[in-house]
Amino acid sequence: MGRPMGGGRGMRPIDERAQRRLNAEAPRVDHLGSRVAGLFRPYVPRIVVTALLVVIGAALGVVPPLVIQRVFDDALFPASGGVNIPLLAALVGLMIGLYVASALVQVVQTWFTASVGNRVTGDLRVRMFEHLQSMELSFFARTKTGVIQSRLQNDVGGVSGVLTSTVTSILGNTVTVIASIVAMALIDWRLTILALVVMPPLVLIQRRVGQVRARIASETQQSLSELTAITQETLSVSGILLSKSFNRQRAELARYAAENDNQIALQVRQTMSGQGFFAVVTVLMSAIPAIIYLAAGFLIAGDVGSITAGAIVAFTTVQARLLMPLTSLMRVALEVQTSAALFARIFEYLDLTPAIVDRPDPLPLAAAPGPLGRIEFRDVTFRYPDASAESAPTLDGVSFVAEPGQHVAFVGPSGAGKTTVLYLTPRLYLAAQGSVRFAGADVRDLAGEDIVDHVGIVSQETYLFHATIRENLRYAKPDATDAEIERACRQANIHERIAGFEAGYETVVGERGYRLSGGEKQRIAIARVLLKDPPVLLLDEATSALDTVSERVVQEAIASAARGRTTLTIAHRLSTVIGADVIHVLDGGRIVESGTHETLVRAGGLYAELAAEQLATGRALE
């Protein structure tokens, strides 16, 4: 089947070359701020409205303490003596009105904040999904699926809180802190200096704590990626079948439990990092009112400037309000530092450059110089991206032509490069030397979508979604009618079998189609390709995993599907390619023989040896 793709199960990390590529293209940390800010650019109008609401809310929150000072000094304990009930009632009414207005502003602001933050998170998730879809096949061949899923789900999910609340939290708390400090200074500047003297050391300590948390966050996400990879590999249908077949459930449990213990330890470390710091902040900020009372006592006893009871109460009320936004600002700063590690991982993937991209002005397939369905390899040499330069190429100077409607087969020992031919045809990989031509044009000059739209692929490992048979078929043609679906299934020799199911075409096939037999899955895959109706058909070992009866039925379906189409077939069982117009024999990446079945058998070369071997093992050719 050409080159095996991937190593041992659960042991397939990104290769060293790919890792160097990731590291080289990872964004600089000092650019993260501007890049994250760029995510909010489409929502600037909403952010402006949110900012205005935040400022209004912060202002409304600072006014009540100033009103409290008037309550004490002018209404409850006026210099003239007696309680001023009308003024007291008016001030109390004003305070209640301010609280109601503040609550309403908070509700509206929360809606705007959640709307913007979650839209930005959703945009980032879709952007990463789209970018990953543009990556070449080799990227997915060398990277664990679970790791990719973790970047898309866990990393983006990990920054969603920051994207949702950071802007408004920073703005709102900053406005509140500034307004509180101004209010405190208006009440008494001496007490304000005393209350703020502890701030510079706290800021320095907070930055150090943030660096530690960022490092732990990166380790936590790496561990979470590994957990996701283990889950995806072990709890899939194939993974469960493998572990049960070898009685390895306990080993898989031990592997998962070990990584889970590591995740727990990292989560605890991340949670606890900074708790001591915030405990100190809370104690200091809570103790400041007591220090203010002591300082006020000295001021009154020493008759150093005038200070009233209302001023002391108002000052401590404002200072108490300073604790929450100040602590919140420090927490947000820590979260921003922590999320920097996650953003770096996200942008690391977004900055990957696909190895195969369309040219700026691709040639329309309709304008290609050759007939649709003509495939030509001209002296093609190819190595897989992770292969060393010293290793032998997978394909070495391969040349052949498949004319429209012709059936061309490729046979040879395992690792000869047969499947690679099929990968190169629809530009899933690019030839290092030589050219692959589709309808007379180099595939590099055509749009990838144009090529794929005219190619149908049936592989040895049929992939079906956990959905109904009808939904799986419509994947090839979403607007297909029921009549078209039935016609394709009749051509694929599977309609009668589907009609025999209790739910017919609404039968759910299960994970990867495991509720169906191998022959049923293959014929549904063929029907799916027939529904697409491409002029070129690529068959990769489409019957190698089937029993003799199923193979015969599927082979009849393939023969029906191939009629009138250019067909490239990869086969180990020579019985499937006896009727091919041309058979190319690959060995060591080169075409060593070409001809029909009869001429190759008479030639007595490698093909004749393969045929004799299959006859000797009871795998008949007729």
C-alpha positions in Angstrom: 0.0 0.0 0.0 2.9 2.4 -0.5 4.3 4.0 2.6 2.8 3.2 6.1 1.6 6.3 7.7 2.1 6.6 11.5 3.9 4.7 14.1 2.7 2.7 17.1 -0.7 3.4 18.6 -0.5 6.1 21.2 3.1 6.7 20.4 3.0 9.0 17.3 4.2 12.5 18.4 4.9 15.2 15.9 8.3 14.3 14.4 11.4 16.4 15.2 11.3 18.3 11.8 7.7 19.2 12.3 8.4 20.3 15.9 11.2 22.5 14.7 8.8 23.9 12.1 6.2 24.6 14.8 8.8 26.3 17.1 10.2 28.4 14.2 6.8 29.7 13.3 5.4 30.2 16.8 4.5 33.8 17.5 6.6 36.0 19.7 5.1 36.5 23.1 5.5 40.3 22.9 3.3 40.2 19.8 0.5 38.3 21.5 -1.2 41.4 22.9 -1.7 43.1 19.5 -2.8 39.8 18.0 -5.4 39.2 20.7 -6.6 42.8 20.4 -7.0 42.2 16.7 -9.6 39.5 17.4 -11.9 42.2 18.8 -11.6 44.5 15.8 -14.9 43.4 14.1 -16.8 44.2 17.3 -15.4 47.7 18.0 -18.9 49.4 18.0 -20.2 47.0 20.6 -17.0 47.4 22.6 -17.4 51.2 22.6 -21.0 50.8 23.9 -19.7 48.4 26.5 -17.0 50.7 27.6 -19.4 53.6 28.0 -21.7 51.4 30.2 -18.6 50.3 32.2 -17.6 53.9 32.8 -21.2 54.8 33.8 -21.4 51.8 36.1 -18.1 52.6 37.7 -19.1 56.2 38.2 -22.4 55.3 39.7 -20.6 53.0 42.1 -18.3 55.7 43.5 -21.0 58.4 44.1 -22.9 56.7 47.0 -19.9 57.0 49.5 -19.8 60.7 48.7 -23.5 60.9 49.5 -22.9 59.0 52.7 -20.5 61.8 53.8 -23.4 64.3 53.3 -25.8 62.0 55.2 -23.5 62.1 58.2 -22.2 65.7 58.1 -25.3 67.5 56.8 -28.4 65.4 57.6 -27.6 63.2 60.7 -25.1 65.4 62.5 -25.3 69.0 61.0 -23.3 71.7 62.6 -26.6 73.5 63.5 -27.7 70.5 65.6 -30.8 68.3 65.1 -31.5 65.8 62.3 -32.5 67.3 58.9 -35.2 64.8 58.0 -36.1 66.3 54.6 -32.5 66.3 53.5 -31.9 62.8 54.9 -34.9 61.4 53.0 -33.7 63.1 49.8 -30.2 61.7 50.2 -31.5 58.2 51.0 -33.7 58.3 48.0 -30.8 59.4 45.8 -28.7 56.5 47.1 -31.4 54.0 46.3 -31.9 55.4 42.9 -28.1 55.2 42.3 -28.1 51.5 43.3 -31.1 50.7 41.0 -29.4 52.6 38.1 -26.1 50.8 38.7 -27.9 47.4 38.7 -29.7 48.1 35.4 -26.4 49.3 33.8 -24.7 46.1 35.1 -27.3 43.9 33.4 -27.0 45.6 30.0 -23.2 45.7 30.3 -23.1 41.9 31.1 -25.1 41.2 28.0 -22.8 43.2 25.8 -19.8 41.6 27.4 -21.0 38.1 27.0 -22.1 38.8 23.4 -18.7 40.2 22.4 -16.6 37.7 24.3 -18.4 34.6 23.1 -18.5 35.8 19.5 -14.7 36.4 19.6 -14.2 32.9 21.1 -16.5 31.4 18.4 -14.6 33.2 15.7 -11.3 31.9 17.0 -12.6 28.4 17.1 -14.0 28.5 13.5 -10.8 30.2 12.3 -8.7 27.4 13.7 -11.0 24.7 12.4 -10.8 26.3 8.9 -7.1 26.6 9.0 -6.6 23.0 10.1 -8.8 21.9 7.2 -6.4 23.7 4.9 -3.4 21.8 6.2 -1.9 19.1 4.0 -2.5 15.4 4.6 1.0 14.8 6.0 0.3 17.1 8.9 -2.5 14.8 10.1 -0.5 11.7 9.3 2.2 12.8 11.8 0.1 14.4 14.5 -2.2 12.7 17.0 -5.9 13.5 16.4 -6.4 14.0 20.2 -3.7 16.7 20.2 -5.4 18.5 17.4 -8.7 18.2 19.1 -7.2 19.5 22.3 -5.9 22.7 20.6 -9.2 23.3 19.1 -11.4 22.6 22.2 -9.3 22.8 25.3 -7.0 25.7 24.4 -9.7 27.9 22.9 -12.0 27.0 25.7 -9.2 27.9 28.2 -9.0 31.5 26.9 -12.8 32.0 26.5 -13.1 33.4 30.0 -10.3 35.9 29.3 -11.9 36.9 25.9 -15.3 37.2 27.5 -14.5 39.3 30.6 -11.0 40.8 30.3 -11.8 44.0 28.4 -14.7 45.0 30.5 -13.1 43.8 33.7 -9.9 45.8 33.1 -11.8 48.9 32.0 -14.5 48.7 34.7 -12.1 48.0 37.5 -9.6 50.6 36.3 -12.3 53.3 36.2 -13.5 52.2 39.6 -10.0 52.3 41.1 -9.2 55.7 39.6 -12.6 57.1 40.6 -12.1 55.7 44.1 -8.6 57.2 44.5 -9.9 60.6 43.3 -12.8 60.4 45.7 -10.4 59.4 48.5 -8.1 62.3 47.7 -11.0 64.8 47.7 -11.9 63.6 51.2 -8.4 63.6 52.6 -5.2 63.5 50.6 -3.1 62.4 53.7 -5.1 59.3 54.3 -5.0 58.5 50.6 -1.2 58.4 50.5 -1.3 56.1 53.6 -3.8 53.8 52.0 -1.9 53.5 48.7 1.7 53.1 50.0 1.5 49.3 49.8 0.6 49.1 46.1 4.0 49.2 44.3 5.4 46.1 46.1 2.1 44.2 45.4 2.3 44.9 41.7 5.9 43.6 41.5 5.0 40.4 43.4 1.9 39.9 41.2 4.0 39.9 38.0 6.3 37.2 39.4 3.3 35.1 40.4 1.9 35.5 36.9 5.0 34.2 35.2 4.8 31.1 37.4 1.1 30.6 36.6 1.8 30.9 32.8 4.4 28.2 33.0 2.1 25.9 34.9 -0.8 26.6 32.5 1.4 25.6 29.5 2.2 22.3 31.3 -1.4 21.8 32.2 -2.6 22.2 28.5 0.1 19.8 27.3 -1.1 17.2 29.8 -4.7 17.9 28.8 -3.7 17.3 25.2 -2.3 13.9 26.1 -5.4 13.0 28.1 -7.6 13.9 25.0 -5.3 11.8 22.8 -5.5 8.8 25.1 -9.3 9.1 25.2 -9.7 9.5 21.5 -7.4 6.5 20.7 -8.6 4.2 23.5 -12.4 4.9 23.6 -13.0 4.8 19.8 -14.5 1.6 18.4 -11.2 0.6 16.9 -9.4 1.3 20.1 -11.8 -0.6 22.3 -11.7 -3.6 19.9 -7.9 -3.5 20.0 -7.6 -3.3 23.8 -10.1 -6.0 24.3 -8.5 -8.3 21.7 -5.2 -8.1 23.5 -6.6 -7.8 27.0 -4.9 -4.5 27.6 -7.8 -2.7 29.3 -5.8 -2.5 32.6 -2.7 -1.2 30.8 -4.8 1.5 29.1 -6.4 2.4 32.4 -3.0 2.7 34.0 -1.8 5.0 31.2 -4.9 7.2 31.5 -4.8 7.2 35.4 -1.1 8.2 35.4 -1.8 11.2 33.0 -4.9 12.0 35.0 -2.8 12.2 38.2 -0.4 14.5 36.5 -3.3 16.7 35.4 -4.8 16.8 38.9 -1.4 17.8 40.3 -1.0 20.6 37.7 -4.5 21.9 38.2 -3.9 22.0 42.0 -0.6 23.8 41.4 -2.3 26.3 39.1 -5.1 26.9 41.5 -2.9 27.4 44.5 -0.3 29.5 42.8 -1.0 33.1 43.8 -3.4 32.1 46.7 -0.8 33.2 49.3 -0.3 36.4 47.3 -4.0 37.2 47.3 -4.3 36.3 51.0 -1.7 38.9 51.7 -3.5 41.4 49.5 -6.8 40.8 51.3 -5.3 41.1 54.7 -3.5 44.3 53.9 -6.5 45.9 52.2 -8.8 44.8 55.0 -6.4 46.1 57.6 -6.1 49.6 56.0 -9.4 50.9 57.6 -8.1 50.1 61.0 -4.9 51.9 60.2 -7.0 54.8 58.8 -8.9 55.0 62.1 -5.5 55.1 64.0 -4.1 57.8 61.7 -7.3 59.8 62.0 -7.0 59.6 65.8 -3.6 61.1 65.6 -4.8 63.8 63.3 -7.7 64.7 65.6 -5.6 64.5 68.8 -2.8 66.5 67.3 -5.2 69.0 65.8 -3.4 68.6 62.5 -5.9 69.8 60.0 -9.7 69.3 60.4 -11.3 65.9 59.7 -14.9 65.1 60.5 -16.6 61.8 61.4 -18.4 61.9 58.1 -15.1 62.2 56.3 -13.7 59.2 58.1 -16.8 57.1 57.4 -16.9 58.2 53.7 -13.1 57.6 53.3 -13.2 54.0 54.7 -16.3 53.3 52.7 -14.6 54.3 49.4 -11.4 52.5 50.5 -13.5 49.3 51.2 -14.9 49.6 47.7 -11.3 49.8 46.4 -10.5 46.3 47.6 -12.7 44.4 45.2 -11.8 46.2 41.9 -8.1 46.3 42.9 -8.0 42.6 43.7 -10.0 41.9 40.5 -7.5 43.9 38.5 -4.6 41.8 39.9 -6.5 38.6 39.2 -7.2 39.7 35.6 -3.5 40.5 35.2 -2.7 37.0 36.4 -5.3 35.5 34.0 -3.9 37.5 31.1 -0.4 36.3 31.9 -1.6 32.7 32.3 -3.7 32.8 29.1 -0.6 34.1 27.1 0.6 30.5 27.2 -2.7 29.2 25.7 -2.8 32.0 23.1 0.8 31.1 22.1 -0.4 27.5 21.5 -3.4 28.6 19.5 -1.4 31.0 17.3 1.3 28.4 16.9 -1.3 26.3 14.9 -2.8 29.3 13.2 0.7 30.3 12.0 1.4 26.9 10.4 1.7 27.4 6.6 0.0 24.6 4.5 2.5 22.9 2.3 0.0 22.7 -0.6 -1.8 25.8 -1.6 -3.4 27.1 -4.8 -1.6 29.6 -6.9 -3.0 33.2 -6.8 -4.6 32.7 -10.3 -5.2 29.0 -10.8 -6.1 27.7 -14.2 -9.7 26.7 -14.5 -10.1 23.0 -15.2 -12.4 23.9 -18.1 -9.4 25.6 -19.7 -7.0 22.7 -19.3 -5.4 21.7 -22.6 -6.2 18.0 -22.3 -9.4 15.9 -22.2 -11.1 15.6 -18.8 -10.2 12.2 -17.2 -6.6 12.1 -18.7 -4.0 11.5 -16.0 -0.3 11.6 -16.6 2.8 11.2 -14.5 6.0 12.6 -16.0 9.2 11.3 -14.3 7.7 11.8 -10.9 10.0 11.5 -7.8 8.5 11.8 -4.3 9.6 11.5 -0.7 7.3 11.9 2.3 7.9 15.2 4.2 9.2 13.5 7.3 11.6 11.2 5.4 15.3 11.9 5.6 17.2 13.2 2.6 19.4 10.1 2.6 16.5 7.6 2.4 15.4 6.2 -0.9 12.5 8.0 -2.5 9.0 6.5 -2.3 8.6 7.1 -6.0 11.6 7.4 -8.3 11.1 8.6 -11.9 7.6 7.2 -12.4 5.9 7.9 -15.7 2.6 6.6 -17.1 -0.5 7.8 -18.9 -4.1 6.9 -18.2 -6.4 8.0 -21.0 -10.1 8.9 -20.4 -12.2 5.8 -19.7 -9.1 3.6 -19.3 -8.7 1.2 -16.4 -5.0 1.3 -15.1 -3.9 -0.9 -12.2 -0.9 -0.8 -10.0 0.4 -3.9 -8.3 3.6 -4.8 -6.4 5.0 -5.7 -3.0 4.0 -3.7 0.1 5.9 -0.4 0.3 6.5 -0.3 -3.4 4.8 3.2 -3.7 1.4 2.1 -5.1 -0.8 4.2 -2.7 1.5 7.2 -3.1 0.5 7.3 -6.8 -3.2 7.7 -5.7 -2.2 10.4 -3.2 -0.4 12.4 -5.8 -3.2 12.2 -8.4 -5.7 14.5 -6.6 -2.8 16.7 -5.2 -3.0 15.4 -1.6 0.8 15.5 -1.9 3.0 17.2 -4.3 5.8 15.6 -6.4 9.3 16.7 -5.4 10.4 16.3 -9.1 8.6 15.8 -12.3 5.0 16.6 -12.8 1.5 15.1 -12.2 -0.9 16.2 -14.9 -4.7 16.2 -14.8 -6.6 16.9 -18.0 -3.3 17.9 -19.6 -2.4 20.6 -16.9 0.1 20.4 -14.1 -1.8 19.9 -10.9 0.2 22.8 -9.4 -1.5 25.1 -11.8 -5.1 24.0 -11.0 -7.3 24.8 -8.0 -7.3 21.9 -5.5 -11.1 22.0 -5.3 -11.4 21.7 -9.1 -9.4 18.5 -9.1 -11.1 16.9 -6.1 -14.6 17.8 -7.5 -13.7 15.5 -10.5 -12.2 12.6 -8.5 -13.9 9.8 -6.5 -11.9 7.8 -4.0 -12.7 4.4 -2.5 -10.2 3.4 0.1 -9.5 0.1 1.8 -10.6 1.6 5.2 -14.1 3.0 4.5 -15.0 5.9 6.7 -18.7 6.3 7.6 -20.1 8.9 10.0 -22.2 7.9 13.0 -25.4 8.9 11.1 -28.0 7.3 8.9 -27.1 5.6 5.6 -28.9 8.4 3.7 -26.9 11.1 5.5 -23.7 9.3 4.8 -24.6 9.0 1.1 -25.6 12.7 0.9 -22.1 13.7 2.1 -21.1 13.4 -1.6 -24.1 15.4 -2.9 -26.1 17.3 -0.2 -28.9 18.1 -2.6 -29.3 14.5 -4.0 -32.9 13.3 -4.3 -34.1 10.0 -2.9 -34.3 8.7 -6.5 -30.7 9.6 -7.2 -29.6 7.9 -3.9 -31.5 4.8 -4.8 -30.1 4.7 -8.3 -26.5 5.0 -7.0 -27.2 2.2 -4.5 -28.6 -0.1 -7.2 -25.5 0.5 -9.3 -23.4 -0.3 -6.2 -25.3 -3.5 -5.7 -26.4 -2.5 -2.1 -30.0 -1.2 -2.5 -31.7 -4.5 -1.8 -29.6 -5.0 1.3 -30.4 -1.5 2.6 -34.1 -2.1 1.9 -34.0 -5.2 4.0 -33.0 -3.2 7.1 -35.8 -2.4 9.4 -35.2 1.3 9.1 -34.0 1.2 5.5 -32.0 4.2 4.5 -32.7 5.7 7.9 -30.6 3.0 9.5 -27.8 4.5 11.8 -24.5 2.9 10.8 -22.8 3.4 14.1 -19.3 4.7 14.8 -17.2 4.4 11.6 -20.0 2.2 10.3 -19.2 -0.7 12.7 -22.9 -1.9 12.6 -22.4 -2.9 9.0 -20.3 -5.7 7.5 -17.1 -4.9 5.5 -18.8 -5.6 2.2 -21.8 -3.4 3.1 -19.6 -0.5 4.1 -17.5 -0.8 0.9 -20.6 -0.9 -1.3 -22.1 2.2 0.5 -18.8 3.9 -0.1 -19.0 3.0 -3.8 -22.6 4.3 -3.9 -21.4 7.5 -2.3 -18.8 7.9 -5.1 -21.4 7.1 -7.8 -23.6 9.8 -6.3 -20.8 12.2 -6.8 -20.5 11.0 -10.4 -16.8 11.9 -11.0 -14.9 11.3 -14.3 -11.9 9.8 -12.4 -12.1 6.9 -9.9 -9.3 6.0 -7.5 -9.6 2.6 -5.9 -7.1 1.8 -3.0 -7.3 -1.9 -2.0 -11.1 -1.6 -2.0 -11.6 -5.4 -1.6 -8.5 -6.6 0.2 -10.2 -7.0 3.6 -13.3 -8.9 2.3 -14.1 -12.5 2.1 -14.5 -14.2 -1.3 -18.3 -13.8 -1.6 -18.2 -10.2 -0.5 -15.3 -9.5 -2.7 -17.2 -10.8 -5.7 -20.2 -8.6 -5.0 -18.1 -5.5 -4.3 -16.1 -6.2 -7.5 -19.2 -6.3 -9.5 -20.2 -2.9 -8.0 -16.7 -1.5 -8.8 -17.0 -2.7 -12.3 -20.3 -0.9 -12.7 -18.9 2.2 -11.1 -15.8 2.2 -13.3 -17.7 1.9 -16.5 -16.9 5.0 -18.7 -14.6 6.5 -16.1 -10.8 6.8 -15.9 -10.0 4.3 -13.1 -6.7 3.9 -11.2 -6.7 0.7 -9.0 -4.3 -0.3 -6.3 -4.5 -4.0 -5.6 -2.7 -6.8 -3.8 -5.2 -9.4 -5.0 -4.4 -9.8 -8.7 -7.9 -11.2 -9.3 -9.3 -7.6 -9.0 -7.1 -6.2 -11.9 -7.1 -9.1 -14.4 -9.4 -7.1 -16.7 -7.5 -3.8 -16.5 -6.4 -2.2 -19.7 -2.9 -1.7 -18.4 -1.2 -3.1 -15.3 1.9 -1.3 -14.0 4.1 -3.3 -11.6 5.8 -1.2 -9.0 8.9 -2.2 -7.0 11.1 0.0 -5.0 9.4 3.1 -6.2 9.9 2.3 -9.9 7.6 0.9 -12.6 9.5 -2.3 -13.5 6.8 -3.9 -15.8 3.7 -2.8 -17.7 1.2 -4.6 -19.8 -2.0 -6.7 -19.7 -2.4 -9.6 -17.4 -1.7 -12.1 -20.1 1.4 -10.4 -21.4 2.8 -9.9 -17.9 2.3 -13.6 -17.0 4.0 -14.7 -20.2 6.9 -12.3 -19.5 7.8 -14.3 -16.4 8.8 -11.2 -14.3 7.7 -9.9 -10.9 4.1 -9.9 -11.9 4.3 -13.6 -12.8 6.0 -14.3 -9.5 3.2 -12.5 -7.6 0.6 -14.5 -9.6 2.3 -17.8 -8.9 2.6 -17.0 -5.2 -1.1 -16.2 -4.9 -2.0 -19.4 -6.8 0.2 -21.4 -4.5 -1.6 -20.0 -1.4 -5.0 -20.7 -2.8 -5.9 -17.1 -3.9 -7.1 -17.9 -7.4 -6.8 -15.3 -10.2 -9.9 -16.4 -12.0 
